[in-house]
Amino acid sequence: MKYPTFSTKFSHLLTAAGVSAAAIAFVLIPKSADAALYRELSIGMSGSDVSELQTFLARDPNVYPQGLVTGYFGSLTRAAVTAFQAKNGIATVGRVGPITMAAINAQEGNGAVGGFDTTAPVQSGAAISVTSNSASLNWNTNENTAAILYFSTSPIRFIEASMGTGVTVSGTGVLANTDLRTAHSATLTGLLANTTYNYVLYVRDGSGNETISWPATFVTTQ
């Protein structure tokens, strides 16, 4: 079977598969319980600490209603930082300097707001078996989630919307499961022999918290 290649928002694929869409929050690096910001952050920067910042800001819908966790500090993140600064009596400069960093680290919580689950699922145990034209992937999550596998022969890119909400991902998406479970599997067929494929694993729990793994690769046999 060959899968169509597309570039679209994750929520569109979930809706087409019968999974109700909610505010999208993508975590490139799973959040650790004791994480803290360690450097100043501003627009155009990226990394796991930007994901940490976005995860923190998304806990307050009045500060960051879009709830996007992409690992990239775009215009939506800048607006959220500005809102956080205004709420906490800090100069609204839209970047994370020493004062804002200290305030965020002091307020860093345990991933729950008002009794609601706001902690992203954690993925682990990814195992891959390949042939010349197929690949099977199995992985686990620490809680029940739906899952999608995205793959491409080109590097997979994530783009945070400059206006409105949404994250765009390049590649082909294959639904692993729409029901919530902790063990996930997906099989790709019709692949090219002796070819490197890039892939990411996307999961979403029952509360709408979502995680997408850092891009990885596999190579089909000859």
Rosetta blueprint (number, residue, H / E / L):
1 M L
2 K L
3 Y L
4 P L
5 T L
6 F E
7 S E
8 T E
9 K E
10 F H
11 S H
12 H H
13 L H
14 L H
15 T H
16 A H
17 A L
18 G L
19 V L
20 S L
21 A L
22 A L
23 A L
24 I L
25 A L
26 F L
27 V L
28 L L
29 I L
30 P L
31 K L
32 S L
33 A L
34 D L
35 A L
36 A L
37 L L
38 Y L
39 R L
40 E L
41 L E
42 S L
43 I L
44 G L
45 M L
46 S E
47 G L
48 S H
49 D H
50 V H
51 S H
52 E H
53 L H
54 Q H
55 T H
56 F H
57 L H
58 A H
59 R L
60 D L
61 P L
62 N L
63 V L
64 Y L
65 P L
66 Q L
67 G L
68 L L
69 V L
70 T L
71 G L
72 Y E
73 F L
74 G L
75 S H
76 L H
77 T H
78 R H
79 A H
80 A H
81 V H
82 T H
83 A H
84 F H
85 Q H
86 A H
87 K H
88 N L
89 G L
90 I L
91 A L
92 T L
93 V L
94 G L
95 R L
96 V E
97 G L
98 P H
99 I H
100 T H
101 M H
102 A H
103 A H
104 I H
105 N H
106 A H
107 Q H
108 E L
109 G L
110 N L
111 G L
112 A E
113 V E
114 G L
115 G L
116 F E
117 D E
118 T L
119 T L
120 A L
121 P L
122 V L
123 Q E
124 S E
125 G E
126 A E
127 A E
128 I E
129 S E
130 V E
131 T L
132 S L
133 N L
134 S E
135 A E
136 S E
137 L E
138 N E
139 W E
140 N E
141 T E
142 N E
143 E E
144 N E
145 T E
146 A E
147 A E
148 I E
149 L E
150 Y E
151 F E
152 S E
153 T L
154 S L
155 P L
156 I L
157 R L
158 F E
159 I E
160 E E
161 A L
162 S L
163 M L
164 G L
165 T L
166 G L
167 V E
168 T E
169 V E
170 S E
171 G E
172 T E
173 G E
174 V E
175 L E
176 A E
177 N E
178 T E
179 D E
180 L E
181 R E
182 T E
183 A E
184 H E
185 S E
186 A E
187 T E
188 L E
189 T E
190 G L
191 L L
192 L L
193 A L
194 N L
195 T L
196 T E
197 Y E
198 N E
199 Y E
200 V E
201 L E
202 Y E
203 V E
204 R E
205 D E
206 G L
207 S L
208 G L
209 N L
210 E E
211 T E
212 I E
213 S L
214 W L
215 P L
216 A E
217 T E
218 F E
219 V E
220 T L
221 T L
222 Q L
